[in-house]
Amino acid sequence: MKKVHNEQGYTLLLTIVLISVVILLSATFTIKALSQQKQVERTDDTYEVTAITEMGVEYYRAKILNIISKYSNDTYNKLTELRVKNELTQDIIDSVLATQMLKLEESIGLFLNNSKGEKVYFSDLSQTIFFQIPEDNPTKGYFSVNRGSDGSWTIEVAGSIHNGSKSKIISATIKIPDQYYLATATETSGVLPIQPDPPPNSLNITFDSLINAPQPFPSVLPSQEVSSCGSSYIDKTCVDNNFSNLAALKNSIIYTNGSKNFSGNGLASNANSAIYVNGDMKTTSLNNLHKGINFYVSGKVTIPNAINPSGFLIWSKDNISIGGFNNLINSTDQKSDRVELYTLKKITIQNAIDAKYLSILADSADFNNFNSLVSSKIQIEQETTFKIINSMMYSHILINNNATFDTFNQGIKNESSISVKGTATFGFINGGIVDSIAKVGKDASFNQPIKLNNSTLLVGGKGTFRIQNSEAVIDNNSTVVVDSINFSSGGNNARLVVSNSSKLCIRNGKYENIKDWVQPKDHSKIIFLGSGKNLGHVFYYDNNEFNKECGISSAPIVTQPTYEIQNGSSLTEEDITSNIIYR
């Protein structure tokens, strides 16, 4: 039998197999190379977006450190100014530090919330790489800035590349250290002598605070430390973020988050309760605020209508605006009927009011008219104008700046006081100043003839008095002390009459310069500081005698502690960061 061997067929088959193996291997290597390239690209993107997000965290931490530094410097300056004025005490130090810390926390929260949705680009040349604190999404329960029960802020920082197609979120918890102080005031071993008498050409006018503010709003509502209120608001300390029923309150402390709008009637009985509102507070159709409710509000307070409060307090970090009050003048008990309004910012009272047992402490104010001001106190930090005060009795006003008083229709009477640290302008004072005191730290102008009856007027600068015929009178054991004096005449033969054992004391002046403007009589005295010839009603005294005769206190030499003021310790990003989580 004959065997045939076809070697060409085997060769062809072997060639095809080899080519297939080569193609398969090449494809495998190519796919693997492409896969590795994409993996490298993905890894590079992950590293890049993480780095961008970390830069975002650094950015916000640095901004917060700048805010802290600003308030540290501001606190240092405030304490230093008080030390220079010899007004620094431990109580004042504690008050300044607490107030400044509140303002700092408010500024940090405001910065973080205002930063939501604001993209910060990596460079001006690249508008596709950025980081931000994302906008809130309340419908999904997402909030990018959260305040913790320990006073911390937890922020979500999102970094993005490729115009947002690739992103990364890092959560950072920011907290001011518990033992951090914006500034320190350390009592030194030395003592600072207090001048026993004011130096020549200077009045020793003091301005004591009228009102001590209540405890500030807590930096964090203790919602995690107290239980839910449930359906009862009697004899409880509890949390209810939906609270609105003022009529249900009795002997309770309620913590509530979110802005509130209270309405309806209150109870006639004393609620003896407090409400902490972490947000704004408004009222609509509020016919009666309960007797004995204290409101502590972190936001604005808006009460558009006149209300009938009694035993009522509002403390606000922000502005307070109130339509007015009804029936305050009918109050009978100062403790149970008092109305107290405290704000770190501005207070506005829109309508004319009758005030009794009213206390107001604010940074600035916009008042309508006071039909009456009885047994009340008003203390304002900034320049203030009072348009009309019809009657003022047993009341006290302190303005730590300049002030204008246009009209007192029934005078300033019954142990009242007006104190103005800056300059003061007085208009019409019908009935005069009776059994009361007025103090002005700088210049004072009286644009209408003034009458004093058993009263005291102290002017640290120049006193300018308008006199008309014999209508301007210092009478009945009154004392007027000025650094210098000036007159404006409203008619012929105009005189300032000083009578009935009263005194006009002038630190800088000579009788020859004012003799045509004043008329002393009835055991009265015109007293000048310095040397001169005593004649009739006119006397010249040295500094000690001048202070003694004019009723300016001359205390013995005493000492008070001195303080060394320093900025708060420098904080690092690590100091203010308690936790970082990569998401």
C-alpha positions in Angstrom: 0.0 0.0 0.0 1.3 3.4 -0.9 1.4 6.2 1.9 1.2 9.9 0.9 2.6 12.7 3.2 1.1 16.2 2.5 3.7 18.4 4.4 2.4 21.6 3.0 -0.9 21.2 4.8 0.8 20.8 8.2 2.9 23.8 7.6 -0.1 26.0 6.7 -1.9 24.8 9.8 1.0 25.5 12.1 1.4 29.0 10.6 -2.2 29.8 11.2 -2.0 28.6 14.8 1.1 30.7 15.5 -0.4 33.8 13.9 -3.5 33.3 16.1 -1.5 33.0 19.3 0.5 36.1 18.4 -2.7 38.1 17.8 -4.3 36.8 21.0 -1.3 37.7 23.0 -1.0 41.1 21.4 -4.7 41.8 22.1 -4.3 40.7 25.7 -1.3 42.9 26.3 -3.1 45.8 24.6 -6.2 45.5 26.7 -4.2 45.1 29.9 -2.1 48.1 29.0 -5.2 50.2 28.3 -6.8 48.9 31.6 -3.7 49.8 33.5 -3.7 53.3 31.9 -7.3 53.9 32.9 -6.6 52.6 36.4 -3.6 55.0 36.6 -5.8 57.8 35.4 -8.5 57.0 37.9 -5.9 56.8 40.7 -4.5 60.2 39.6 -8.0 61.7 39.7 -8.6 60.3 43.1 -5.4 61.7 44.5 -6.0 65.0 42.8 -9.6 65.5 44.0 -8.6 64.4 47.5 -5.8 66.9 47.5 -8.2 69.6 46.4 -10.7 68.8 49.1 -7.9 68.8 51.8 -6.9 72.2 50.5 -10.5 73.3 51.0 -10.4 72.1 54.7 -7.2 74.0 55.2 -8.8 77.1 53.6 -11.8 77.2 55.9 -9.7 76.5 59.0 -7.3 79.3 58.1 -10.3 81.7 57.6 -11.6 80.8 61.0 -8.2 81.3 62.6 -8.2 84.8 61.0 -11.6 85.6 62.6 -10.4 84.4 66.0 -7.3 86.6 65.6 -9.4 89.6 64.8 -11.5 89.2 67.9 -8.5 88.5 70.0 -7.0 91.8 68.9 -10.3 93.6 69.4 -10.7 92.2 72.9 -7.1 93.2 73.8 -7.8 96.7 72.6 -11.0 96.9 74.7 -9.4 95.7 77.9 -6.4 98.0 77.3 -8.6 101.0 76.9 -10.4 100.2 80.1 -7.1 99.8 81.9 -5.9 103.2 80.7 -9.1 104.7 82.1 -8.6 102.9 85.4 -12.0 101.2 84.9 -10.8 97.6 84.8 -12.2 95.2 87.4 -12.5 91.5 87.4 -16.3 91.7 86.8 -15.7 94.0 83.8 -13.0 91.6 82.5 -15.3 88.6 82.7 -18.1 90.6 81.0 -15.9 91.8 78.1 -14.5 88.3 77.5 -18.0 86.7 77.6 -19.4 89.3 75.2 -16.5 89.0 72.8 -16.7 85.2 72.7 -20.4 85.4 71.9 -19.6 87.8 69.0 -16.8 85.5 67.8 -19.0 82.4 67.7 -21.7 84.4 65.9 -19.1 85.6 63.3 -17.8 82.1 62.7 -21.3 80.7 62.2 -22.1 83.6 59.9 -19.0 83.0 57.8 -19.6 79.3 57.4 -23.3 79.7 56.5 -22.5 82.5 54.0 -19.9 80.3 52.4 -22.4 77.6 51.4 -22.5 77.1 47.6 -19.6 79.6 47.0 -17.1 77.9 44.8 -13.4 78.6 45.5 -11.4 77.8 42.4 -7.9 76.3 42.5 -6.5 79.1 40.3 -7.6 81.8 38.0 -6.4 79.8 35.0 -8.4 76.7 35.9 -12.1 77.1 36.3 -12.8 73.4 36.5 -11.0 72.6 39.8 -12.7 74.0 42.9 -13.8 73.3 46.4 -16.8 74.5 48.4 -19.2 74.0 51.3 -22.2 72.6 49.5 -25.7 74.1 49.6 -28.1 72.5 52.1 -30.7 70.1 50.9 -33.4 70.2 53.6 -35.8 67.9 51.7 -33.2 65.1 52.0 -32.2 66.1 55.5 -28.8 67.3 54.3 -27.1 70.2 56.0 -23.5 71.1 55.2 -22.9 73.1 58.4 -24.0 71.6 61.7 -23.6 73.0 65.3 -22.9 70.4 67.8 -24.0 70.2 71.4 -20.4 70.8 72.6 -20.2 74.1 70.7 -18.4 72.7 67.6 -19.2 73.2 63.9 -19.1 70.2 61.6 -18.6 71.2 58.0 -18.8 69.2 54.8 -16.1 70.3 52.3 -16.5 69.1 48.7 -13.6 69.2 46.2 -14.3 68.8 42.5 -12.2 68.3 39.3 -13.3 68.1 35.7 -15.9 70.8 36.4 -17.6 68.6 39.0 -17.6 65.2 37.3 -15.2 63.9 39.9 -15.7 65.0 43.6 -14.7 64.1 47.1 -16.1 65.1 50.5 -14.2 65.5 53.7 -16.0 66.2 57.0 -14.2 68.4 59.5 -15.2 69.3 63.0 -14.1 72.7 64.2 -14.2 73.8 67.9 -12.7 76.6 69.9 -10.8 75.0 72.8 -12.7 75.1 76.0 -10.0 76.8 78.0 -9.2 79.4 75.2 -9.4 83.1 76.1 -9.4 85.8 73.5 -7.3 87.9 75.8 -6.0 87.6 79.3 -5.8 90.2 82.1 -3.4 89.2 84.8 -3.4 91.1 88.1 0.1 92.3 88.8 1.6 92.9 92.2 1.8 96.6 91.7 -1.0 99.0 92.5 -2.2 102.1 90.7 -3.1 105.1 92.8 -6.4 106.7 92.3 -6.3 110.4 92.1 -7.9 111.8 95.3 -9.1 114.9 93.4 -9.6 115.6 89.8 -6.7 117.5 88.3 -7.2 121.2 87.6 -9.4 121.9 84.6 -11.0 118.5 84.8 -14.2 117.3 86.3 -14.4 114.0 88.1 -17.7 112.9 86.5 -18.4 109.2 86.8 -20.9 107.2 84.8 -21.9 104.0 86.5 -23.8 101.3 84.6 -27.5 101.3 85.2 -28.3 97.8 84.1 -26.5 94.5 84.5 -27.4 92.2 81.6 -28.7 88.7 82.3 -26.7 85.6 81.4 -26.0 85.5 77.7 -27.7 83.1 75.3 -26.0 79.7 75.5 -23.6 79.0 72.6 -25.4 75.6 72.1 -28.9 74.7 73.2 -28.6 71.5 75.3 -31.0 69.5 73.2 -29.1 66.3 73.7 -28.9 66.7 77.5 -32.6 67.1 78.2 -35.6 65.0 77.2 -38.4 65.8 74.8 -41.3 67.8 76.2 -44.0 65.5 75.0 -47.5 66.9 75.3 -47.0 68.8 78.6 -45.1 72.0 79.4 -45.7 72.1 83.1 -42.8 71.8 85.6 -40.4 70.6 83.0 -37.0 71.4 81.5 -37.3 69.9 78.0 -36.8 70.2 74.2 -39.6 70.8 71.6 -38.6 72.2 68.2 -42.3 72.6 67.3 -43.2 74.5 70.4 -45.7 77.4 69.9 -48.3 77.2 72.7 -47.5 79.9 75.2 -50.7 79.3 77.1 -49.5 75.8 78.1 -46.4 77.0 80.0 -46.1 76.7 83.7 -42.8 76.6 85.8 -40.8 75.3 82.8 -37.7 75.9 80.7 -38.2 75.1 77.0 -35.4 74.8 74.4 -36.5 75.0 70.8 -34.6 75.1 67.5 -35.7 77.1 64.5 -37.5 80.4 64.1 -40.8 80.8 65.9 -44.0 82.7 65.4 -46.1 82.9 68.5 -49.7 84.0 68.5 -52.9 83.9 70.6 -53.8 84.8 74.2 -51.7 84.2 77.3 -52.8 83.2 80.7 -53.6 85.7 83.4 -51.5 83.8 85.9 -47.7 83.9 86.3 -46.2 81.4 83.9 -42.8 81.6 85.7 -41.1 80.1 82.6 -38.2 80.6 80.2 -38.0 79.9 76.4 -34.7 79.5 74.6 -35.3 80.1 70.8 -32.4 79.2 68.6 -33.5 81.3 65.6 -35.7 84.4 65.0 -38.8 85.1 67.0 -41.9 86.8 65.6 -45.4 87.3 66.7 -48.7 87.7 64.9 -52.0 88.6 66.5 -50.4 88.2 69.9 -53.1 89.6 72.2 -51.3 89.0 75.5 -47.9 87.8 76.5 -48.0 85.8 79.6 -46.9 87.2 82.9 -43.6 85.8 83.9 -42.0 84.6 80.6 -38.4 85.2 79.8 -37.4 84.8 76.1 -33.8 84.2 75.2 -33.4 84.5 71.4 -30.3 83.9 69.2 -31.8 85.8 66.2 -34.0 88.8 65.6 -37.2 89.6 67.6 -40.1 91.2 65.7 -43.3 92.1 67.5 -45.2 94.4 65.1 -48.2 95.2 67.4 -48.5 96.7 70.8 -48.6 94.1 73.5 -49.6 93.8 77.1 -46.6 92.3 78.8 -46.1 91.8 82.5 -43.1 90.2 84.3 -41.6 89.9 80.8 -38.0 89.7 79.5 -36.5 89.5 76.0 -32.7 88.9 75.5 -31.6 88.8 71.9 -28.3 88.6 70.1 -29.8 90.5 67.2 -32.2 93.4 66.7 -35.4 93.8 68.7 -38.4 95.6 67.1 -41.6 96.2 69.1 -44.8 98.0 68.1 -45.4 99.3 71.6 -46.8 98.4 75.0 -50.3 98.7 76.4 -51.1 99.3 80.1 -47.5 99.5 81.4 -48.4 102.7 83.2 -51.0 100.7 85.3 -48.3 98.4 86.7 -48.2 98.2 90.5 -45.4 95.9 91.5 -41.9 96.5 90.2 -40.8 92.9 90.6 -43.7 91.1 89.1 -44.7 93.7 86.5 -41.2 94.6 85.2 -40.5 94.6 81.4 -36.8 94.0 80.4 -35.4 94.3 76.9 -31.7 93.4 76.2 -30.1 93.3 72.8 -26.5 93.2 71.6 -27.7 95.3 68.6 -30.5 97.7 68.0 -33.8 98.2 69.7 -36.7 99.9 67.9 -40.0 100.9 69.5 -42.3 102.0 66.7 -45.1 103.8 68.6 -45.4 106.2 71.5 -45.5 104.4 74.9 -46.3 104.9 78.5 -43.4 103.2 80.3 -43.3 102.0 83.9 -40.9 99.5 85.4 -39.2 99.3 81.9 -35.5 98.4 81.5 -33.8 98.7 78.1 -30.2 97.8 77.4 -29.0 98.0 73.8 -26.2 99.0 71.5 -28.3 101.5 69.6 -31.9 102.6 69.6 -34.7 104.2 67.6 -37.4 105.4 69.9 -40.8 107.0 69.2 -42.2 109.3 71.9 -42.4 108.4 75.6 -45.7 109.6 76.9 -44.3 108.9 80.3 -41.2 107.4 81.8 -41.8 106.2 85.3 -39.5 104.1 87.5 -37.6 103.0 84.4 -34.0 102.6 83.2 -32.6 103.0 79.7 -28.9 102.4 78.8 -27.7 102.7 75.2 -24.1 102.4 73.9 -24.3 104.5 70.7 -25.5 108.0 69.9 -29.2 108.4 70.6 -32.0 110.9 70.0 -35.1 111.2 72.3 -37.8 113.1 70.4 -40.4 113.7 73.1 -40.5 112.6 76.8 -43.7 114.0 78.2 -42.9 113.2 81.8 -40.0 111.6 83.5 -40.1 110.6 87.2 -37.9 108.2 89.2 -36.2 107.2 86.0 -32.7 107.0 84.7 -31.1 107.3 81.3 -27.4 106.5 80.5 -26.0 107.1 77.0 -22.4 106.1 76.5 -22.0 108.4 73.6 -23.6 111.6 72.3 -27.3 112.3 72.9 -30.0 114.7 71.9 -33.2 115.4 74.0 -35.6 117.5 72.0 -38.5 118.0 74.4 -39.5 117.3 78.0 -43.0 118.6 78.2 -43.3 118.1 82.0 -39.6 118.3 83.0 -37.2 115.9 84.6 -38.4 115.2 88.2 -38.5 113.1 91.3 -34.9 111.8 91.7 -34.4 111.1 88.0 -31.1 111.2 86.3 -29.7 111.7 82.8 -26.1 110.8 82.1 -24.4 111.3 78.7 -20.7 110.4 78.3 -20.3 112.4 75.1 -21.8 115.7 74.1 -25.5 116.5 74.9 -28.0 118.8 73.3 -31.2 119.7 75.3 -34.2 121.4 73.8 -37.3 122.5 75.6 -37.5 121.3 79.3 -40.9 122.6 80.5 -41.0 122.5 84.3 -37.2 122.3 84.5 -35.0 119.8 86.3 -36.5 119.2 89.8 -34.9 117.0 92.6 -32.8 115.3 89.9 -29.4 115.2 88.4 -27.9 115.6 84.8 -24.3 114.7 83.9 -22.6 115.3 80.6 -19.0 114.2 80.0 -18.2 116.7 77.3 -19.9 119.8 76.0 -23.6 120.5 76.7 -25.9 122.9 74.9 -29.3 124.1 76.4 -31.2 125.6 73.5 -34.0 126.9 75.6 -33.9 128.6 79.1 -33.2 126.0 81.8 -34.6 125.9 85.3 -33.0 123.9 88.1 -34.8 123.3 91.4 -32.9 121.4 94.1 -30.9 119.7 91.4 -27.4 119.1 90.1 -25.9 119.7 86.6 -22.3 118.5 85.8 -20.8 119.4 82.5 -17.2 118.1 81.7 -16.8 120.5 78.8 -18.3 123.8 77.9 -21.8 124.6 79.0 -23.8 126.8 76.6 -27.0 128.3 78.1 -29.7 130.2 76.3 -31.1 132.9 78.5 -34.2 135.0 77.9 -35.3 137.8 80.3 -35.2 136.0 83.7 -36.4 132.6 82.6 -33.1 130.8 83.1 -32.8 130.0 86.9 -30.6 128.0 89.1 -32.7 127.9 92.3 -33.3 126.2 95.7 -29.9 124.7 96.6 -29.1 123.6 93.1 -25.5 123.2 91.8 -24.2 123.7 88.3 -20.6 122.8 87.6 -19.0 123.4 84.2 -15.5 123.4 82.8 -16.3 126.6 80.9 -19.4 128.6 80.2 -21.0 130.4 77.2 -24.3 132.2 76.8 -26.7 132.9 74.0 -29.3 135.6 74.5 -32.9 135.5 73.5 -33.8 139.1 74.6 -32.7 142.3 76.2 -31.6 142.2 79.9 -31.4 138.5 79.8 -29.8 136.9 82.9 -29.1 133.6 84.4 -30.5 133.9 87.9 -28.6 132.0 90.6 -30.7 132.1 93.8 -31.6 130.6 97.2 -28.3 129.1 98.3 -27.5 127.7 94.8 -24.0 127.5 93.2 -22.6 128.1 89.8 -19.1 126.6 89.6 -16.8 127.4 86.7 -13.3 125.8 86.3 -12.1 128.0 83.5 -13.3 131.6 83.5 -13.4 135.0 85.2 -16.3 136.8 86.6 -15.5 139.9 84.5 -16.4 137.8 81.4 -19.8 136.7 82.6 -21.0 139.5 85.0 -23.4 140.8 82.3 -25.0 137.4 81.9 -25.6 136.2 85.5 -27.5 137.5 88.5 -26.6 136.0 91.8 -28.8 136.6 94.8 -30.2 135.2 98.1 -27.1 133.5 99.6 -26.0 132.1 96.3 -22.4 131.7 95.1 -20.5 131.9 91.8 -17.3 130.0 92.3 -14.2 130.0 90.1 -11.2 127.7 90.2 -8.0 129.7 90.6 -6.9 133.0 92.2 -8.9 136.2 92.3 -10.6 138.7 94.5 -13.6 137.4 96.5 -16.4 140.0 96.3 -20.0 139.6 97.4 -21.4 136.4 95.7 -18.2 135.7 93.8 -15.5 133.4 95.2 -12.2 132.0 93.9 -10.9 128.7 95.3 -8.0 126.3 94.9 -8.6 122.8 93.6 -9.5 121.2 96.9 -11.8 124.0 98.1 -13.4 124.2 94.6 -14.2 120.5 94.7 -15.5 120.6 98.2 -17.7 123.7 97.7 -19.1 122.4 94.4 -19.9 118.9 95.7 -17.2 117.0 93.7 -16.1 114.1 95.8 -12.5 114.2 97.2 -11.9 110.6 98.3 -8.7 109.7 100.2 -5.9 108.1 98.2 -6.8 104.5 97.6 -5.3 101.9 95.4 -6.6 99.4 92.9 -4.9 96.5 91.2 -3.3 96.9 87.9 -3.6 94.3 85.1 -1.2 93.1 82.4 -3.2 92.6 79.2 -2.1 90.0 76.6 -3.6 88.6 73.4 -5.0 85.2 73.6 -2.6 82.4 72.8 -2.0 81.6 69.1 -4.1 78.7 67.8 -3.1 76.3 65.0 -5.4 74.5 62.6 -4.8 71.4 64.7 -5.9 73.2 67.9 -9.3 74.0 66.4 -9.9 70.7 64.6 -11.2 67.8 66.7 -12.1 65.4 63.9 -11.6 64.8 60.2 -13.5 62.1 58.2 -12.8 61.2 54.6 -16.1 60.2 52.9 
